[in-house]
Amino acid sequence: MPTTPYIHFQGQCAAALAYYAEVFHGTNLQTMRYRDGPDAPADWHASELVMHGQVTIFCDTLMASDFPPGVQGGAQSGFSVMQTAPDITEARRVFDALANGGEIIQPFGPTFFTTGFGMVQDRFGTHWIISVQPEQMPTAQP
């Protein structure tokens, strides 16, 4: 069973997921508002906040929501979403798109383990680690 990142936003979930669908050429973008939840409390009926959302990027599903109406919640911190791209061109394109309006934490470039790797915090406060799928490392000879 996979571990799936689930990001909480402070009112920007719909915009963030739409942006991630655009950046990653994502598919299957879905959102459900708190107001549309079964047995939604009366004070949620006018809420535009997202109760649950998701988008498929590459082969994975990224899930997210806003904190419930009336709950401030904390800003994102202490985690990053790791996303591996199929090649360096795609990894670089995604990294640059996420950096637009965000903050580069570690510039994108080659490392000892892959041809492309970088860390960025996007305009919505989500920390990303973008990497190229590492090539098969040669086995050590005795």
C-alpha positions as CSV (number, residue, x, y, z in Angstrom):
1,M,0.0,0.0,0.0
2,P,1.5,3.4,-1.0
3,T,2.1,6.3,1.3
4,T,0.3,9.3,-0.2
5,P,1.2,12.9,0.7
6,Y,-1.9,14.8,2.0
7,I,-1.3,18.6,2.1
8,H,-3.4,21.0,4.2
9,F,-3.9,24.6,3.0
10,Q,-5.3,27.7,4.6
11,G,-7.8,28.5,1.9
12,Q,-5.7,28.0,-1.2
13,C,-6.3,24.3,-1.9
14,A,-8.3,24.7,-5.1
15,A,-5.9,27.2,-6.6
16,A,-2.9,25.0,-5.5
17,L,-4.3,21.8,-7.0
18,A,-5.2,23.5,-10.3
19,Y,-1.7,24.9,-10.4
20,Y,-0.1,21.5,-9.7
21,A,-2.3,20.0,-12.5
22,E,-0.9,22.6,-14.9
23,V,2.7,22.3,-13.8
24,F,2.8,18.5,-13.8
25,H,0.4,18.1,-16.7
26,G,-1.7,16.3,-14.2
27,T,-4.9,14.4,-14.8
28,N,-8.0,13.5,-12.8
29,L,-8.2,16.8,-10.9
30,Q,-11.0,16.5,-8.3
31,T,-12.3,18.8,-5.6
32,M,-15.1,18.5,-3.1
33,R,-16.1,21.5,-1.1
34,Y,-17.0,21.4,2.6
35,R,-20.4,22.8,1.7
36,D,-21.1,19.7,-0.4
37,G,-20.2,17.1,2.3
38,P,-22.9,14.8,3.5
39,D,-24.5,16.2,6.7
40,A,-22.4,19.4,6.4
41,P,-23.0,21.7,9.4
42,A,-25.1,24.8,8.6
43,D,-22.0,27.1,9.0
44,W,-20.3,25.2,6.1
45,H,-23.1,25.7,3.6
46,A,-21.5,28.8,2.1
47,S,-17.9,27.6,2.3
48,E,-15.8,27.6,-0.8
49,L,-13.0,25.7,1.1
50,V,-12.0,22.3,-0.2
51,M,-12.8,19.3,2.0
52,H,-10.9,16.9,-0.3
53,G,-9.0,17.3,-3.5
54,Q,-6.6,15.3,-5.6
55,V,-4.7,15.3,-8.8
56,T,-2.7,12.6,-10.5
57,I,0.9,13.7,-11.3
58,F,3.1,11.3,-13.3
59,C,2.0,7.9,-11.7
60,D,1.1,9.2,-8.3
61,T,-1.8,10.8,-6.6
62,L,-1.3,14.0,-4.6
63,M,-4.2,14.7,-2.1
64,A,-5.0,17.9,-0.3
65,S,-7.6,19.9,1.5
66,D,-8.1,23.2,3.2
67,F,-8.5,23.2,7.0
68,P,-12.2,23.1,7.9
69,P,-14.2,26.3,8.0
70,G,-13.4,28.2,11.2
71,V,-10.1,26.4,11.7
72,Q,-6.9,28.4,11.1
73,G,-4.6,25.5,11.0
74,G,-0.8,25.9,10.8
75,A,1.3,26.8,7.8
76,Q,3.0,24.0,6.1
77,S,6.4,23.1,7.6
78,G,8.6,20.2,8.4
79,F,7.9,18.1,5.2
80,S,8.6,18.1,1.5
81,V,6.8,16.3,-1.4
82,M,9.3,14.3,-3.3
83,Q,8.6,13.9,-7.0
84,T,10.7,12.0,-9.5
85,A,10.4,13.0,-13.1
86,P,11.1,10.6,-16.0
87,D,13.9,12.7,-17.5
88,I,16.0,15.8,-16.9
89,T,14.1,18.0,-19.3
90,E,10.8,17.3,-17.5
91,A,12.4,17.6,-14.0
92,R,13.9,21.0,-15.0
93,R,10.6,22.2,-16.4
94,V,8.7,21.3,-13.3
95,F,11.3,22.7,-10.9
96,D,11.4,26.0,-12.8
97,A,7.6,26.2,-12.8
98,L,7.4,25.6,-9.1
99,A,10.1,28.2,-8.4
100,N,8.1,30.8,-10.3
101,G,6.7,32.9,-7.5
102,G,8.3,30.6,-4.9
103,E,11.7,30.3,-3.3
104,I,14.6,28.1,-4.4
105,I,16.0,26.2,-1.5
106,Q,18.6,24.2,-3.4
107,P,19.2,25.0,-7.0
108,F,18.5,22.3,-9.6
109,G,21.6,20.5,-10.8
110,P,23.5,17.2,-11.0
111,T,24.4,15.3,-7.9
112,F,26.3,12.1,-7.1
113,F,23.0,10.1,-7.3
114,T,21.2,11.7,-10.2
115,T,21.6,14.0,-13.2
116,G,19.1,16.5,-11.8
117,F,18.0,17.4,-8.3
118,G,16.6,20.5,-6.6
119,M,14.5,21.8,-3.7
120,V,12.0,24.6,-3.9
121,Q,9.1,26.1,-1.9
122,D,6.3,27.0,-4.2
123,R,4.0,30.1,-4.1
124,F,1.5,28.1,-1.9
125,G,4.1,27.2,0.7
126,T,4.6,23.6,-0.3
127,H,8.2,22.3,-0.2
128,W,9.1,20.1,-3.2
129,I,12.1,17.9,-3.9
130,I,12.3,17.4,-7.7
131,S,14.6,14.7,-9.0
132,V,15.4,12.8,-12.1
133,Q,14.9,9.1,-11.9
134,P,18.4,7.8,-11.1
135,E,20.1,5.6,-13.6
136,Q,21.1,2.1,-12.5
137,M,24.3,2.3,-10.6
138,P,27.0,-0.1,-11.7
139,T,27.6,-2.9,-9.2
140,A,30.9,-2.8,-7.4
141,Q,33.5,-5.3,-8.7
142,P,35.3,-7.5,-6.1
